């Protein structure tokens, strides 16, 4: 999902409640992140997320498509319960197949994904639509890979034909390679020990990066709370370019787990 692309669709009717006193400040932080590539505001939102959740949910209904998507991404970084309703709203605005990582994959999620793919089917294949309409959120695919269950595999099997025909690129490749990525993630990407060197732990477990890029990737801690860490991972692939990921780790007792993996940019 690229928050900088596309014109916004008209939102559904918004609640008539007045904006909170902090809403304007929240919007300024979202704009600083999305427009100016400044992670300072994102860090503030991440560490003070509970207090800003209602602002972010309101921002999800913004006429500015970049702000609406940035609000969803921030809610998802926080695993806020309202991220699910924001994802549902944006999906109905044809932002693609989204998935809130705030909860584990459920039967209801599987049914929703099935309905989304089924709605694209035609007698001769699939209706691909425009760029937004054809998107499958890569965070959903990475969540399915991390889950690695029979249910996750069946969901990706349902998405495979559509992704190959309509999305191409990274989403189709991820789904096509999902079995091998599930095996790799099971081996290296669970029960992380991040102390004393979080960078070393990420480099050893970053199944989502090309193998040749893991040992030299740059790991930056954007923000941290008692039970969640937001990281920005920058990697290169020889002279061919590279990219950026945002990832979230969540505390699981004595170990940490990947809670969210989201590709942010190629370069």
Residue pairs with C-beta under 8 A, 6 or more apart in sequence:
1 69
1 73
1 95
1 96
1 98
1 135
1 137
1 138
1 139
1 262
3 34
3 65
3 66
3 69
3 70
3 73
4 34
4 66
5 131
5 132
6 65
6 131
6 132
7 65
8 62
8 63
8 64
8 65
8 68
8 93
9 65
9 93
9 94
10 63
11 61
11 62
11 63
11 68
11 89
11 93
12 61
12 89
12 92
12 93
14 58
14 61
15 58
19 55
19 58
20 54
20 55
20 58
22 51
22 52
22 55
23 55
23 58
23 59
26 45
26 52
26 55
26 56
26 59
27 55
27 59
27 62
27 67
28 41
29 40
29 41
29 42
29 44
29 45
30 41
30 45
30 59
30 67
30 70
30 71
30 74
31 41
31 67
32 38
32 40
32 41
33 39
33 41
33 42
33 70
34 66
34 67
34 69
34 70
35 66
39 222
39 232
42 74
42 77
42 222
42 223
42 230
43 222
43 223
43 230
44 223
45 52
45 56
45 74
45 78
46 74
46 77
46 78
46 222
46 223
46 225
46 228
46 230
47 223
47 224
47 225
49 56
49 74
49 77
49 78
49 80
50 78
50 80
53 75
53 78
53 80
53 82
54 82
56 71
56 74
56 75
56 80
56 82
56 86
57 71
57 75
57 82
57 85
57 86
59 67
59 68
59 70
59 71
60 68
60 71
60 72
60 75
60 86
60 89
60 90
61 68
61 89
62 68
62 71
68 90
68 93
69 90
69 95
71 86
72 83
72 86
72 87
72 90
72 98
73 246
73 262
75 82
75 83
75 86
75 100
75 102
76 83
76 87
76 100
76 101
76 102
76 139
76 260
76 262
77 230
77 246
77 248
77 260
78 228
79 101
79 102
79 228
79 248
79 250
79 259
79 260
80 102
81 102
83 100
83 101
83 102
84 100
84 102
84 103
86 100
87 98
87 99
87 100
88 98
90 98
91 97
91 98
91 116
94 129
94 130
94 132
94 133
95 132
95 135
96 132
96 133
96 134
96 135
96 136
96 137
97 113
97 116
97 117
97 135
97 136
97 137
97 140
97 159
98 137
98 140
99 109
99 113
99 137
99 139
99 140
99 143
101 139
101 143
101 259
101 260
104 147
105 143
105 144
105 147
105 149
105 151
105 152
105 155
110 151
110 154
110 155
113 155
113 158
113 159
114 158
117 158
117 159
117 162
120 126
120 127
120 128
120 129
120 162
120 166
121 127
125 165
126 161
126 162
126 165
126 166
128 134
128 165
128 166
129 166
134 166
134 167
135 167
135 171
136 159
136 162
136 163
136 167
136 171
136 175
138 170
138 171
138 174
138 261
138 262
138 263
139 260
139 261
139 262
141 156
141 171
141 174
141 175
141 178
142 174
142 208
142 258
142 260
142 261
142 262
143 260
143 261
144 152
144 153
144 155
144 156
144 178
145 152
145 174
145 178
145 181
145 182
145 185
145 207
146 185
146 189
146 190
146 258
146 261
148 182
148 185
148 186
152 182
153 178
153 179
153 182
156 175
156 178
159 175
160 175
160 176
163 171
163 172
163 175
164 172
164 175
164 176
170 263
174 181
181 207
181 208
184 207
185 207
188 204
188 205
188 207
189 205
189 206
189 207
189 258
190 257
190 258
191 252
191 255
191 257
192 201
192 205
192 249
192 255
192 256
192 257
192 258
193 201
193 255
193 256
194 201
194 202
194 229
194 249
194 256
198 219
198 221
198 229
198 231
199 219
201 256
202 217
202 219
202 231
202 233
202 247
203 214
203 215
203 217
203 219
204 214
205 258
206 214
206 217
206 233
208 245
208 261
208 263
209 217
209 233
209 235
209 245
210 235
210 237
212 237
212 238
213 235
213 236
213 237
213 242
214 235
216 235
216 236
217 233
217 234
217 235
218 233
218 234
218 235
219 231
219 232
219 233
220 231
220 232
220 233
220 234
221 229
221 230
221 231
222 230
222 231
222 232
222 246
223 229
223 230
224 230
226 251
227 250
227 251
228 248
228 249
228 250
228 251
228 259
229 248
229 249
229 256
230 246
230 247
230 248
231 246
231 247
231 248
231 249
232 244
232 245
232 246
232 264
233 244
233 245
233 246
233 247
234 242
234 243
234 244
235 242
235 243
235 244
235 245
236 242
241 266
241 267
242 266
242 267
243 263
243 264
243 265
243 266
243 267
244 263
244 264
244 265
244 267
245 261
245 262
245 263
245 264
246 260
246 262
246 264
247 258
247 260
247 261
247 262
248 258
248 259
248 260
249 256
249 257
249 258
249 259
250 256
250 257
250 259
